[in-house]
Amino acid sequence: MRILLVEDDQQLGESLTEALTDTGYIVDWVTDGEMGWIQATDLEYGLLILDVMLPKINGINLCQRLRQAGKRVPILMLTARDTNTDKVAGLDAGADDYVVKPFDLLELLARLRALARRGNLGEASSLLTWEKAQLDQATHEVFYDGELLRLTPKEFSLLALFLRSGRRVLSRAVIIDQCWDLDVAPDEETVKSHLKSLRQKLRKAGAPSDLIETVHGVGYRLKQV
C-alpha cells in the first residue's frame, strides 16, 4: 500500500518514512501542505498522514480541501497538542483518526492498519480512471473509450497499479513487488511480455501506443494525453 506522509519536521519525517517502509508500505514524503495537495490529487494513495501544523496549507485545511474534492482515502492527523479543539477540528474537516505527538510507533502502526482495513471495505467498488481508460475493481472490468477490454488477471493487476500511480514512475522492482508473489518473482523478459500484451490491447481499443510509456533506465508510467 502507498502512503502519503505530509510532515515538515525533518527528523520525524525521516524516522516515520523509514519505519513505514520497513513495515512494507510505499511512502511518499512531502514537507508542506501545498505539495501534499498536489501529490494527493495527482496520485492514488491507500492512506494519508497529515501533520496539523504545516507550511503553506495547514493539515486541517488540507484535509478539508481533499474531502471537498471527493477524496475518500483514509486520513490520519498528527497533532502536537492533546486538546479537544485540535481533535474536533481535524474530525470535522474529515479526518478518520488522530494521534498526539509524541506517539508510540506501535500504536501508530496499529491505527494505520485499522484505517487500511476500513478503506479496503470500499475499495472494491471504486473506479480507477485515466484519460479514456476506466477500471472497475468491483466487476473486474476494463473499458477504454467505452470499449470493453479482455485482460488477463496479470494485465488487470498491472493496469490497476498504473492507474493508481498516475504519473509516478514505477521501476520493474516495484511492479514485481506489487503484482507478483515473492516466491514466484518473474524475470525482466516476463514483465516486458505482460506489458507488451497490455499495451497492444489498449492500442487496439484506440489508446495511444505509448499510453504506458517507458522512462529509459528508470521504469514505466502513464502518459498524459
N, C-alpha and C positions, 0 to 999 in steps of 0.2 A: 504494500500500500504506500502511496505517495502522500507525504505530509508537507504542508507549507508552514514554516515557522517564521513569525514576524516578531523579532526581538532586537532591540537596539543595544542591549548590554552585551558587549563583545565576549566577555568571559562566559556568561550564561549561555549565549547563543552557541559558542563553540562546544561547551560541555553537553548541552542538550542535543545538538546535532550528532555528536559522537555517540552519545548514549542511545539515541533513537536509531541510528544507523546500525549499531552493534546489535540492537534488538531485531533488526530485519526490515525496518522502514526505509523508504527512499525519501530523503529530506532535502527540500529546497529552503534555504535560509536567507531572508532579506532583513534589512535593518531599519526600514521606515514604512509608515502606513501607505504612502503613495506607491512604493514598489510592491507592497503587499496587495494593493488593489489591482495593479497591473498583472501580477502573477496569478492571482485568484480568478481573474476574469478571462485571462488568456488560456489557462491550463485547467485540467480537471484534477481535483485532489480528493482523497478519501477523508482527510481531516485537516482542520486549520487550528493552529495555536497562535493566539494573538495576545501580545502584551497590551495592557491598558494604556500605559504612558509611552507613546511613540511619537517620533518627529513627523511633521507634515500632516498626517492624519492619525488621530489617536485611535486606540483599539476599539473604543465604544462606537465612534463614528464609522470606522471601517466595517465593523460587524453590521451596523445598521444599513450601510450602503449596499453591502453584499446581499443582505436579505431583501432589500428593496429591488435589487437587480434579479431576484429569483434564485439566488444560490442557496441550495438546501443542504450543503455539506455541513456535517457536524463541526461546531466551533467550540473550542475550549479557551477561556480567557485566563490570563495570568495577571494578578493584581498584587501590588506591593503593600496594600493596606487591607487589613482584615476588618473592613467596615461594611455595614449593610448598604450604605449608599453606593459603593462601587459594585457590590454584588447585584443589587437590584437594577442598577443602570445597565450592567452587562446582560442580565437576563432579559430585561425589557427591550434591549437592542436586538435580541435574537440569539444570544449565546446559549449553548446547551449545557455548559458546565463551567466552573471556575476553580482555580487553585490559587491559594495565597502564598506568596513568597515570604521566607524561604520554604520550599516544599520538599517533601520526601520523594525521591525519584521513583521508588517502587509504587507509591500511591499515584503519582502522575501517570505512570505506565498502565496501572490498573484502570484509571479513569479513561485513558485513551482507548484501551481495549473495549471498555463498556460502550464508549461512543461509536467505535468502529462497528460493533455488533448492531447497535441501534441504526447506524447509517446503512448497513448492508441489508436491513429489512426492506428498505425502499429502493435499493439499488437495482433489483431485477426489473422493476417497472420503468426505470428511467431510460431515456433515449440519448444516444451519443450521436452528435452530428458534426459534419464539417463540409462546408460548401454544399454540394448536392448529395452528399453521402449521408445515410441515416442507418443507424444500427440499433435495433430493439433488443435489449438484453432479456426481456421477458419472453418474447416469442422466438428469439434466436433467429430473427430475420434481418436481412441487409438489403437496402434499396439504394440505387444511385439514379437520381433524377426520375424517381418513381418506378424504376425497373428493378424487379427482384433479382438478386444475385444468388447463385447456388455456390456457397462456400463450404469448404471442408471445415471440421472443427478447429483445426490449427489455423487456417486462414481467418476464421472468425475471431479467434483469440488475438491474432496479430493485428487485425484491423481495429478491434476494440482497444488494444493498447495504444495504437497510433491516435485514435480519436480521443482517448483520454489525455494524451500527452500534447496534442496540438503541434506547435512549432518547436517544441523541445526535441533536441537531437537525441536519439536512442542508439546507444552502442550495441553491438552484437551481444556483448555480455549481459546488458540489461534486458534485451529481447529474450535471450535464452533463459535468464533468471525468471522472467515474468510469464513466459509461455511454454516452458518445458519443465518436466520433473527433473530434479537434480541428478537422480540416478540414471537418467537416460538422456543426458545433455547431448545435443547434436553437434556435428562438426560444422565448419563455416559453409561448406557447399550445401548442406541440408537447409540451413537458414536461407541462403540465397535462392534455393529452389522454391521454397514456400513463398518467399517474397515475389519472385518472378511470376508464379502462378496467380497470386493475388492481384498483382499489377495488371496482368493480362485480362482477368475477369472484370476489373474496374474499367479498363480501357474499352472492352467490348460493349460496356454499358454507356460509354460516352465520356468517361473521365479522361483528363489529360494523362499522357503516358508517364509523366513524372509527378503525378499526384503524391505518390510516396517517393520523395527524392532522396538521392544518395548524397551525403555530405562526405566527400572523399577523405579517407583517413580517420573519420570520426564515427559515422553511423548513418542513420536514416531519420527522416522527419516528414511531416505533411507539408505540402507546398500551398501557400496562399494563392489561389487562382485569381 
